[in-house]
Amino acid sequence: MLKQEIDKAFEVLRNGGLILYPTDTIWGIGCDATNPEAVDKVYKLKGRTEEKSLIILLDTANKLPSYVRDVPDIAYDLIEFAENPLTIIYSGAKNLALNVINSDGSIAIRIVNHDFCQPLIQRFRKPIVSTSANISGEQSPINFDDISQDILNGVDLIVDFEQDNRSEKKPSTIMKLEVDGKFKFIRK
């Protein structure tokens, strides 16, 4: 069943569509992070302006240099030793849809460790967008049951995996990491 859901999600992503999917944190709306039309659909669905950039997911830290000009060495240690899901904002984003990159040229990336996300990204061979499954300004959904009908109706695929998981999920920790290795927490 998991493989079938990954196959379906892969097809939707490949065709520029939106998926609603479980992650290592809360449920997310996702698309191909290299496809500007798909990214635009996410902004429209959420009712969010492009000034608020989006998080992207990768399956392994080895792929960071493909999407970040200069990855500080400390990033690999931070990722390896993080006890909770960690999103790091890097300067110098590259090879991504321009509308997924922040106006200052930065990009927020999380290396995901999740039974659905990791194999999907491995198969897709590109990063995917991960933004909370809510209309901008509304509460982020803790579980699948908390997702609004507008979001459910606005995606091309609702992944049938972990919909009945009621464990307390929360968004990732976010930190901004400078090229020189200095960092500050944005959200703990």
PyMOL commands that place a pseudoatom at each C-alpha (Angstrom):
pseudoatom trace, name=CA, resn=MET, resi=1, chain=A, elem=C, hetatm=0, pos=[0.000, 0.000, 0.000]
pseudoatom trace, name=CA, resn=LEU, resi=2, chain=A, elem=C, hetatm=0, pos=[2.798, 2.456, 0.854]
pseudoatom trace, name=CA, resn=LYS, resi=3, chain=A, elem=C, hetatm=0, pos=[4.502, 1.779, -2.484]
pseudoatom trace, name=CA, resn=GLN, resi=4, chain=A, elem=C, hetatm=0, pos=[1.219, 2.449, -4.332]
pseudoatom trace, name=CA, resn=GLU, resi=5, chain=A, elem=C, hetatm=0, pos=[0.803, 5.778, -2.513]
pseudoatom trace, name=CA, resn=ILE, resi=6, chain=A, elem=C, hetatm=0, pos=[4.396, 6.738, -3.388]
pseudoatom trace, name=CA, resn=ASP, resi=7, chain=A, elem=C, hetatm=0, pos=[3.741, 5.795, -7.032]
pseudoatom trace, name=CA, resn=LYS, resi=8, chain=A, elem=C, hetatm=0, pos=[0.583, 7.935, -7.146]
pseudoatom trace, name=CA, resn=ALA, resi=9, chain=A, elem=C, hetatm=0, pos=[2.318, 10.899, -5.481]
pseudoatom trace, name=CA, resn=PHE, resi=10, chain=A, elem=C, hetatm=0, pos=[5.262, 10.580, -7.875]
pseudoatom trace, name=CA, resn=GLU, resi=11, chain=A, elem=C, hetatm=0, pos=[2.920, 10.847, -10.885]
pseudoatom trace, name=CA, resn=VAL, resi=12, chain=A, elem=C, hetatm=0, pos=[1.127, 13.902, -9.461]
pseudoatom trace, name=CA, resn=LEU, resi=13, chain=A, elem=C, hetatm=0, pos=[4.428, 15.660, -8.689]
pseudoatom trace, name=CA, resn=ARG, resi=14, chain=A, elem=C, hetatm=0, pos=[5.829, 14.811, -12.115]
pseudoatom trace, name=CA, resn=ASN, resi=15, chain=A, elem=C, hetatm=0, pos=[2.745, 16.342, -13.742]
pseudoatom trace, name=CA, resn=GLY, resi=16, chain=A, elem=C, hetatm=0, pos=[2.950, 19.599, -11.771]
pseudoatom trace, name=CA, resn=GLY, resi=17, chain=A, elem=C, hetatm=0, pos=[0.182, 18.773, -9.310]
pseudoatom trace, name=CA, resn=LEU, resi=18, chain=A, elem=C, hetatm=0, pos=[-0.246, 19.219, -5.572]
pseudoatom trace, name=CA, resn=ILE, resi=19, chain=A, elem=C, hetatm=0, pos=[-0.188, 16.502, -2.940]
pseudoatom trace, name=CA, resn=LEU, resi=20, chain=A, elem=C, hetatm=0, pos=[-1.435, 16.528, 0.645]
pseudoatom trace, name=CA, resn=TYR, resi=21, chain=A, elem=C, hetatm=0, pos=[0.891, 14.261, 2.577]
pseudoatom trace, name=CA, resn=PRO, resi=22, chain=A, elem=C, hetatm=0, pos=[2.178, 13.248, 6.013]
pseudoatom trace, name=CA, resn=THR, resi=23, chain=A, elem=C, hetatm=0, pos=[5.720, 14.299, 6.952]
pseudoatom trace, name=CA, resn=ASP, resi=24, chain=A, elem=C, hetatm=0, pos=[8.066, 13.882, 9.894]
pseudoatom trace, name=CA, resn=THR, resi=25, chain=A, elem=C, hetatm=0, pos=[6.271, 16.905, 11.383]
pseudoatom trace, name=CA, resn=ILE, resi=26, chain=A, elem=C, hetatm=0, pos=[2.725, 17.974, 10.489]
pseudoatom trace, name=CA, resn=TRP, resi=27, chain=A, elem=C, hetatm=0, pos=[0.715, 17.293, 7.314]
pseudoatom trace, name=CA, resn=GLY, resi=28, chain=A, elem=C, hetatm=0, pos=[1.983, 19.261, 4.348]
pseudoatom trace, name=CA, resn=ILE, resi=29, chain=A, elem=C, hetatm=0, pos=[1.004, 20.525, 0.939]
pseudoatom trace, name=CA, resn=GLY, resi=30, chain=A, elem=C, hetatm=0, pos=[3.676, 19.547, -1.551]
pseudoatom trace, name=CA, resn=CYS, resi=31, chain=A, elem=C, hetatm=0, pos=[4.763, 19.978, -5.129]
pseudoatom trace, name=CA, resn=ASP, resi=32, chain=A, elem=C, hetatm=0, pos=[7.881, 19.887, -7.300]
pseudoatom trace, name=CA, resn=ALA, resi=33, chain=A, elem=C, hetatm=0, pos=[10.152, 22.587, -5.826]
pseudoatom trace, name=CA, resn=THR, resi=34, chain=A, elem=C, hetatm=0, pos=[11.740, 23.135, -9.240]
pseudoatom trace, name=CA, resn=ASN, resi=35, chain=A, elem=C, hetatm=0, pos=[8.439, 23.826, -11.045]
pseudoatom trace, name=CA, resn=PRO, resi=36, chain=A, elem=C, hetatm=0, pos=[7.344, 27.499, -10.734]
pseudoatom trace, name=CA, resn=GLU, resi=37, chain=A, elem=C, hetatm=0, pos=[3.778, 26.784, -11.938]
pseudoatom trace, name=CA, resn=ALA, resi=38, chain=A, elem=C, hetatm=0, pos=[3.331, 24.084, -9.308]
pseudoatom trace, name=CA, resn=VAL, resi=39, chain=A, elem=C, hetatm=0, pos=[4.773, 26.358, -6.591]
pseudoatom trace, name=CA, resn=ASP, resi=40, chain=A, elem=C, hetatm=0, pos=[2.358, 29.085, -7.688]
pseudoatom trace, name=CA, resn=LYS, resi=41, chain=A, elem=C, hetatm=0, pos=[-0.547, 26.653, -7.158]
pseudoatom trace, name=CA, resn=VAL, resi=42, chain=A, elem=C, hetatm=0, pos=[0.588, 26.164, -3.544]
pseudoatom trace, name=CA, resn=TYR, resi=43, chain=A, elem=C, hetatm=0, pos=[0.613, 29.930, -2.898]
pseudoatom trace, name=CA, resn=LYS, resi=44, chain=A, elem=C, hetatm=0, pos=[-2.852, 30.277, -4.454]
pseudoatom trace, name=CA, resn=LEU, resi=45, chain=A, elem=C, hetatm=0, pos=[-4.312, 27.372, -2.471]
pseudoatom trace, name=CA, resn=LYS, resi=46, chain=A, elem=C, hetatm=0, pos=[-2.948, 28.730, 0.809]
pseudoatom trace, name=CA, resn=GLY, resi=47, chain=A, elem=C, hetatm=0, pos=[-3.890, 32.327, -0.030]
pseudoatom trace, name=CA, resn=ARG, resi=48, chain=A, elem=C, hetatm=0, pos=[-0.300, 33.239, 0.772]
pseudoatom trace, name=CA, resn=THR, resi=49, chain=A, elem=C, hetatm=0, pos=[1.957, 35.856, -0.766]
pseudoatom trace, name=CA, resn=GLU, resi=50, chain=A, elem=C, hetatm=0, pos=[5.282, 34.869, -2.313]
pseudoatom trace, name=CA, resn=GLU, resi=51, chain=A, elem=C, hetatm=0, pos=[7.067, 37.096, 0.207]
pseudoatom trace, name=CA, resn=LYS, resi=52, chain=A, elem=C, hetatm=0, pos=[6.601, 34.265, 2.732]
pseudoatom trace, name=CA, resn=SER, resi=53, chain=A, elem=C, hetatm=0, pos=[8.854, 31.610, 1.260]
pseudoatom trace, name=CA, resn=LEU, resi=54, chain=A, elem=C, hetatm=0, pos=[8.290, 27.881, 1.543]
pseudoatom trace, name=CA, resn=ILE, resi=55, chain=A, elem=C, hetatm=0, pos=[10.223, 24.983, 3.059]
pseudoatom trace, name=CA, resn=ILE, resi=56, chain=A, elem=C, hetatm=0, pos=[11.560, 22.264, 0.791]
pseudoatom trace, name=CA, resn=LEU, resi=57, chain=A, elem=C, hetatm=0, pos=[12.394, 18.683, 1.703]
pseudoatom trace, name=CA, resn=LEU, resi=58, chain=A, elem=C, hetatm=0, pos=[15.358, 16.558, 0.653]
pseudoatom trace, name=CA, resn=ASP, resi=59, chain=A, elem=C, hetatm=0, pos=[15.917, 12.887, 1.435]
pseudoatom trace, name=CA, resn=THR, resi=60, chain=A, elem=C, hetatm=0, pos=[19.632, 13.201, 2.210]
pseudoatom trace, name=CA, resn=ALA, resi=61, chain=A, elem=C, hetatm=0, pos=[22.099, 15.913, 3.218]
pseudoatom trace, name=CA, resn=ASN, resi=62, chain=A, elem=C, hetatm=0, pos=[24.342, 14.802, 0.345]
pseudoatom trace, name=CA, resn=LYS, resi=63, chain=A, elem=C, hetatm=0, pos=[21.994, 16.650, -2.035]
pseudoatom trace, name=CA, resn=LEU, resi=64, chain=A, elem=C, hetatm=0, pos=[22.379, 20.032, -0.284]
pseudoatom trace, name=CA, resn=PRO, resi=65, chain=A, elem=C, hetatm=0, pos=[25.178, 21.245, -2.614]
pseudoatom trace, name=CA, resn=SER, resi=66, chain=A, elem=C, hetatm=0, pos=[22.795, 20.795, -5.571]
pseudoatom trace, name=CA, resn=TYR, resi=67, chain=A, elem=C, hetatm=0, pos=[20.475, 23.477, -4.151]
pseudoatom trace, name=CA, resn=VAL, resi=68, chain=A, elem=C, hetatm=0, pos=[22.729, 25.682, -1.975]
pseudoatom trace, name=CA, resn=ARG, resi=69, chain=A, elem=C, hetatm=0, pos=[25.789, 27.533, -3.314]
pseudoatom trace, name=CA, resn=ASP, resi=70, chain=A, elem=C, hetatm=0, pos=[27.946, 27.229, -0.172]
pseudoatom trace, name=CA, resn=VAL, resi=71, chain=A, elem=C, hetatm=0, pos=[26.880, 24.705, 2.464]
pseudoatom trace, name=CA, resn=PRO, resi=72, chain=A, elem=C, hetatm=0, pos=[28.643, 25.469, 5.764]
pseudoatom trace, name=CA, resn=ASP, resi=73, chain=A, elem=C, hetatm=0, pos=[30.375, 22.348, 7.132]
pseudoatom trace, name=CA, resn=ILE, resi=74, chain=A, elem=C, hetatm=0, pos=[28.533, 22.744, 10.459]
pseudoatom trace, name=CA, resn=ALA, resi=75, chain=A, elem=C, hetatm=0, pos=[25.226, 22.104, 8.619]
pseudoatom trace, name=CA, resn=TYR, resi=76, chain=A, elem=C, hetatm=0, pos=[25.989, 18.393, 8.332]
pseudoatom trace, name=CA, resn=ASP, resi=77, chain=A, elem=C, hetatm=0, pos=[26.626, 18.099, 12.083]
pseudoatom trace, name=CA, resn=LEU, resi=78, chain=A, elem=C, hetatm=0, pos=[23.477, 20.073, 12.917]
pseudoatom trace, name=CA, resn=ILE, resi=79, chain=A, elem=C, hetatm=0, pos=[21.414, 17.764, 10.711]
pseudoatom trace, name=CA, resn=GLU, resi=80, chain=A, elem=C, hetatm=0, pos=[23.043, 14.586, 12.016]
pseudoatom trace, name=CA, resn=PHE, resi=81, chain=A, elem=C, hetatm=0, pos=[22.698, 15.424, 15.693]
pseudoatom trace, name=CA, resn=ALA, resi=82, chain=A, elem=C, hetatm=0, pos=[19.329, 17.208, 15.717]
pseudoatom trace, name=CA, resn=GLU, resi=83, chain=A, elem=C, hetatm=0, pos=[16.963, 15.469, 18.115]
pseudoatom trace, name=CA, resn=ASN, resi=84, chain=A, elem=C, hetatm=0, pos=[13.850, 16.881, 16.435]
pseudoatom trace, name=CA, resn=PRO, resi=85, chain=A, elem=C, hetatm=0, pos=[13.066, 17.716, 12.804]
pseudoatom trace, name=CA, resn=LEU, resi=86, chain=A, elem=C, hetatm=0, pos=[15.255, 20.677, 11.854]
pseudoatom trace, name=CA, resn=THR, resi=87, chain=A, elem=C, hetatm=0, pos=[14.729, 23.126, 9.005]
pseudoatom trace, name=CA, resn=ILE, resi=88, chain=A, elem=C, hetatm=0, pos=[17.784, 25.187, 8.123]
pseudoatom trace, name=CA, resn=ILE, resi=89, chain=A, elem=C, hetatm=0, pos=[17.636, 28.420, 6.121]
pseudoatom trace, name=CA, resn=TYR, resi=90, chain=A, elem=C, hetatm=0, pos=[20.647, 28.676, 3.805]
pseudoatom trace, name=CA, resn=SER, resi=91, chain=A, elem=C, hetatm=0, pos=[21.878, 31.626, 1.726]
pseudoatom trace, name=CA, resn=GLY, resi=92, chain=A, elem=C, hetatm=0, pos=[22.538, 31.201, -1.969]
pseudoatom trace, name=CA, resn=ALA, resi=93, chain=A, elem=C, hetatm=0, pos=[19.714, 28.962, -3.176]
pseudoatom trace, name=CA, resn=LYS, resi=94, chain=A, elem=C, hetatm=0, pos=[20.096, 27.528, -6.674]
pseudoatom trace, name=CA, resn=ASN, resi=95, chain=A, elem=C, hetatm=0, pos=[18.444, 25.114, -9.116]
pseudoatom trace, name=CA, resn=LEU, resi=96, chain=A, elem=C, hetatm=0, pos=[14.976, 25.729, -7.661]
pseudoatom trace, name=CA, resn=ALA, resi=97, chain=A, elem=C, hetatm=0, pos=[11.854, 27.497, -8.883]
pseudoatom trace, name=CA, resn=LEU, resi=98, chain=A, elem=C, hetatm=0, pos=[12.478, 31.211, -8.336]
pseudoatom trace, name=CA, resn=ASN, resi=99, chain=A, elem=C, hetatm=0, pos=[9.153, 31.605, -6.511]
pseudoatom trace, name=CA, resn=VAL, resi=100, chain=A, elem=C, hetatm=0, pos=[10.169, 29.050, -3.862]
pseudoatom trace, name=CA, resn=ILE, resi=101, chain=A, elem=C, hetatm=0, pos=[13.324, 31.057, -3.035]
pseudoatom trace, name=CA, resn=ASN, resi=102, chain=A, elem=C, hetatm=0, pos=[13.072, 33.906, -0.501]
pseudoatom trace, name=CA, resn=SER, resi=103, chain=A, elem=C, hetatm=0, pos=[13.601, 37.468, -1.812]
pseudoatom trace, name=CA, resn=ASP, resi=104, chain=A, elem=C, hetatm=0, pos=[17.019, 37.547, -0.074]
pseudoatom trace, name=CA, resn=GLY, resi=105, chain=A, elem=C, hetatm=0, pos=[18.119, 34.474, -2.061]
pseudoatom trace, name=CA, resn=SER, resi=106, chain=A, elem=C, hetatm=0, pos=[17.763, 32.049, 0.837]
pseudoatom trace, name=CA, resn=ILE, resi=107, chain=A, elem=C, hetatm=0, pos=[15.943, 28.716, 1.014]
pseudoatom trace, name=CA, resn=ALA, resi=108, chain=A, elem=C, hetatm=0, pos=[14.624, 26.704, 3.975]
pseudoatom trace, name=CA, resn=ILE, resi=109, chain=A, elem=C, hetatm=0, pos=[15.524, 23.006, 3.692]
pseudoatom trace, name=CA, resn=ARG, resi=110, chain=A, elem=C, hetatm=0, pos=[14.718, 20.047, 5.925]
pseudoatom trace, name=CA, resn=ILE, resi=111, chain=A, elem=C, hetatm=0, pos=[16.341, 16.663, 5.492]
pseudoatom trace, name=CA, resn=VAL, resi=112, chain=A, elem=C, hetatm=0, pos=[13.372, 14.445, 6.110]
pseudoatom trace, name=CA, resn=ASN, resi=113, chain=A, elem=C, hetatm=0, pos=[13.372, 11.123, 7.923]
pseudoatom trace, name=CA, resn=HIS, resi=114, chain=A, elem=C, hetatm=0, pos=[9.950, 9.667, 7.214]
pseudoatom trace, name=CA, resn=ASP, resi=115, chain=A, elem=C, hetatm=0, pos=[8.596, 6.387, 5.792]
pseudoatom trace, name=CA, resn=PHE, resi=116, chain=A, elem=C, hetatm=0, pos=[6.623, 8.145, 3.035]
pseudoatom trace, name=CA, resn=CYS, resi=117, chain=A, elem=C, hetatm=0, pos=[8.668, 11.266, 2.271]
pseudoatom trace, name=CA, resn=GLN, resi=118, chain=A, elem=C, hetatm=0, pos=[12.117, 9.759, 2.016]
pseudoatom trace, name=CA, resn=PRO, resi=119, chain=A, elem=C, hetatm=0, pos=[11.320, 7.104, -0.612]
pseudoatom trace, name=CA, resn=LEU, resi=120, chain=A, elem=C, hetatm=0, pos=[9.124, 9.570, -2.537]
pseudoatom trace, name=CA, resn=ILE, resi=121, chain=A, elem=C, hetatm=0, pos=[11.920, 12.136, -2.792]
pseudoatom trace, name=CA, resn=GLN, resi=122, chain=A, elem=C, hetatm=0, pos=[14.441, 9.404, -3.674]
pseudoatom trace, name=CA, resn=ARG, resi=123, chain=A, elem=C, hetatm=0, pos=[12.202, 8.285, -6.512]
pseudoatom trace, name=CA, resn=PHE, resi=124, chain=A, elem=C, hetatm=0, pos=[11.350, 11.819, -7.655]
pseudoatom trace, name=CA, resn=ARG, resi=125, chain=A, elem=C, hetatm=0, pos=[15.033, 12.845, -7.581]
pseudoatom trace, name=CA, resn=LYS, resi=126, chain=A, elem=C, hetatm=0, pos=[14.101, 16.449, -6.845]
pseudoatom trace, name=CA, resn=PRO, resi=127, chain=A, elem=C, hetatm=0, pos=[13.182, 18.377, -3.700]
pseudoatom trace, name=CA, resn=ILE, resi=128, chain=A, elem=C, hetatm=0, pos=[9.526, 18.812, -2.857]
pseudoatom trace, name=CA, resn=VAL, resi=129, chain=A, elem=C, hetatm=0, pos=[7.770, 21.724, -1.217]
pseudoatom trace, name=CA, resn=SER, resi=130, chain=A, elem=C, hetatm=0, pos=[6.475, 21.177, 2.291]
pseudoatom trace, name=CA, resn=THR, resi=131, chain=A, elem=C, hetatm=0, pos=[4.213, 23.827, 3.714]
pseudoatom trace, name=CA, resn=SER, resi=132, chain=A, elem=C, hetatm=0, pos=[1.623, 23.380, 6.435]
pseudoatom trace, name=CA, resn=ALA, resi=133, chain=A, elem=C, hetatm=0, pos=[-1.742, 22.125, 5.199]
pseudoatom trace, name=CA, resn=ASN, resi=134, chain=A, elem=C, hetatm=0, pos=[-3.726, 25.221, 6.107]
pseudoatom trace, name=CA, resn=ILE, resi=135, chain=A, elem=C, hetatm=0, pos=[-4.973, 28.470, 4.628]
pseudoatom trace, name=CA, resn=SER, resi=136, chain=A, elem=C, hetatm=0, pos=[-2.468, 31.233, 5.402]
pseudoatom trace, name=CA, resn=GLY, resi=137, chain=A, elem=C, hetatm=0, pos=[-3.166, 32.786, 8.791]
pseudoatom trace, name=CA, resn=GLU, resi=138, chain=A, elem=C, hetatm=0, pos=[-5.165, 29.825, 10.083]
pseudoatom trace, name=CA, resn=GLN, resi=139, chain=A, elem=C, hetatm=0, pos=[-3.967, 27.312, 12.680]
pseudoatom trace, name=CA, resn=SER, resi=140, chain=A, elem=C, hetatm=0, pos=[-1.615, 24.605, 11.397]
pseudoatom trace, name=CA, resn=PRO, resi=141, chain=A, elem=C, hetatm=0, pos=[-3.333, 21.201, 11.516]
pseudoatom trace, name=CA, resn=ILE, resi=142, chain=A, elem=C, hetatm=0, pos=[-1.948, 18.837, 14.146]
pseudoatom trace, name=CA, resn=ASN, resi=143, chain=A, elem=C, hetatm=0, pos=[-3.564, 15.749, 12.593]
pseudoatom trace, name=CA, resn=PHE, resi=144, chain=A, elem=C, hetatm=0, pos=[-5.227, 14.844, 9.309]
pseudoatom trace, name=CA, resn=ASP, resi=145, chain=A, elem=C, hetatm=0, pos=[-8.705, 15.449, 10.791]
pseudoatom trace, name=CA, resn=ASP, resi=146, chain=A, elem=C, hetatm=0, pos=[-7.790, 19.107, 11.432]
pseudoatom trace, name=CA, resn=ILE, resi=147, chain=A, elem=C, hetatm=0, pos=[-7.236, 19.888, 7.727]
pseudoatom trace, name=CA, resn=SER, resi=148, chain=A, elem=C, hetatm=0, pos=[-9.878, 22.199, 6.254]
pseudoatom trace, name=CA, resn=GLN, resi=149, chain=A, elem=C, hetatm=0, pos=[-12.161, 21.163, 3.420]
pseudoatom trace, name=CA, resn=ASP, resi=150, chain=A, elem=C, hetatm=0, pos=[-10.731, 23.983, 1.246]
pseudoatom trace, name=CA, resn=ILE, resi=151, chain=A, elem=C, hetatm=0, pos=[-7.289, 22.368, 1.415]
pseudoatom trace, name=CA, resn=LEU, resi=152, chain=A, elem=C, hetatm=0, pos=[-8.667, 18.852, 0.881]
pseudoatom trace, name=CA, resn=ASN, resi=153, chain=A, elem=C, hetatm=0, pos=[-10.546, 20.069, -2.205]
pseudoatom trace, name=CA, resn=GLY, resi=154, chain=A, elem=C, hetatm=0, pos=[-7.596, 22.060, -3.536]
pseudoatom trace, name=CA, resn=VAL, resi=155, chain=A, elem=C, hetatm=0, pos=[-5.022, 19.292, -3.973]
pseudoatom trace, name=CA, resn=ASP, resi=156, chain=A, elem=C, hetatm=0, pos=[-4.690, 16.685, -6.712]
pseudoatom trace, name=CA, resn=LEU, resi=157, chain=A, elem=C, hetatm=0, pos=[-3.907, 13.793, -4.357]
pseudoatom trace, name=CA, resn=ILE, resi=158, chain=A, elem=C, hetatm=0, pos=[-4.555, 13.114, -0.688]
pseudoatom trace, name=CA, resn=VAL, resi=159, chain=A, elem=C, hetatm=0, pos=[-1.999, 10.512, 0.358]
pseudoatom trace, name=CA, resn=ASP, resi=160, chain=A, elem=C, hetatm=0, pos=[-3.639, 7.554, 2.075]
pseudoatom trace, name=CA, resn=PHE, resi=161, chain=A, elem=C, hetatm=0, pos=[-0.970, 6.981, 4.718]
pseudoatom trace, name=CA, resn=GLU, resi=162, chain=A, elem=C, hetatm=0, pos=[-0.963, 7.913, 8.415]
pseudoatom trace, name=CA, resn=GLN, resi=163, chain=A, elem=C, hetatm=0, pos=[-4.368, 9.605, 8.160]
pseudoatom trace, name=CA, resn=ASP, resi=164, chain=A, elem=C, hetatm=0, pos=[-5.371, 7.892, 11.411]
pseudoatom trace, name=CA, resn=ASN, resi=165, chain=A, elem=C, hetatm=0, pos=[-2.162, 8.828, 13.268]
pseudoatom trace, name=CA, resn=ARG, resi=166, chain=A, elem=C, hetatm=0, pos=[-3.277, 10.875, 16.296]
pseudoatom trace, name=CA, resn=SER, resi=167, chain=A, elem=C, hetatm=0, pos=[0.170, 11.431, 17.834]
pseudoatom trace, name=CA, resn=GLU, resi=168, chain=A, elem=C, hetatm=0, pos=[0.947, 15.003, 18.812]
pseudoatom trace, name=CA, resn=LYS, resi=169, chain=A, elem=C, hetatm=0, pos=[2.888, 16.461, 15.880]
pseudoatom trace, name=CA, resn=LYS, resi=170, chain=A, elem=C, hetatm=0, pos=[4.468, 19.893, 15.723]
pseudoatom trace, name=CA, resn=PRO, resi=171, chain=A, elem=C, hetatm=0, pos=[6.274, 21.992, 13.124]
pseudoatom trace, name=CA, resn=SER, resi=172, chain=A, elem=C, hetatm=0, pos=[10.042, 21.706, 12.793]
pseudoatom trace, name=CA, resn=THR, resi=173, chain=A, elem=C, hetatm=0, pos=[12.626, 23.824, 14.544]
pseudoatom trace, name=CA, resn=ILE, resi=174, chain=A, elem=C, hetatm=0, pos=[13.852, 26.521, 12.138]
pseudoatom trace, name=CA, resn=MET, resi=175, chain=A, elem=C, hetatm=0, pos=[17.308, 28.073, 12.208]
pseudoatom trace, name=CA, resn=LYS, resi=176, chain=A, elem=C, hetatm=0, pos=[19.097, 30.475, 9.880]
pseudoatom trace, name=CA, resn=LEU, resi=177, chain=A, elem=C, hetatm=0, pos=[22.657, 29.380, 9.118]
pseudoatom trace, name=CA, resn=GLU, resi=178, chain=A, elem=C, hetatm=0, pos=[25.118, 31.845, 7.609]
pseudoatom trace, name=CA, resn=VAL, resi=179, chain=A, elem=C, hetatm=0, pos=[27.931, 30.818, 5.266]
pseudoatom trace, name=CA, resn=ASP, resi=180, chain=A, elem=C, hetatm=0, pos=[30.446, 31.566, 8.052]
pseudoatom trace, name=CA, resn=GLY, resi=181, chain=A, elem=C, hetatm=0, pos=[28.702, 29.044, 10.342]
pseudoatom trace, name=CA, resn=LYS, resi=182, chain=A, elem=C, hetatm=0, pos=[26.911, 31.593, 12.575]
pseudoatom trace, name=CA, resn=PHE, resi=183, chain=A, elem=C, hetatm=0, pos=[23.318, 30.689, 13.234]
pseudoatom trace, name=CA, resn=LYS, resi=184, chain=A, elem=C, hetatm=0, pos=[20.204, 31.892, 15.017]
pseudoatom trace, name=CA, resn=PHE, resi=185, chain=A, elem=C, hetatm=0, pos=[16.940, 30.169, 15.828]
pseudoatom trace, name=CA, resn=ILE, resi=186, chain=A, elem=C, hetatm=0, pos=[13.829, 31.454, 14.073]
pseudoatom trace, name=CA, resn=ARG, resi=187, chain=A, elem=C, hetatm=0, pos=[11.404, 28.943, 15.637]
pseudoatom trace, name=CA, resn=LYS, resi=188, chain=A, elem=C, hetatm=0, pos=[12.206, 26.492, 18.438]
for i in range(1, 188): cmd.bond("trace and resi %d" % i, "trace and resi %d" % (i + 1))
show_as sticks, trace
zoom trace
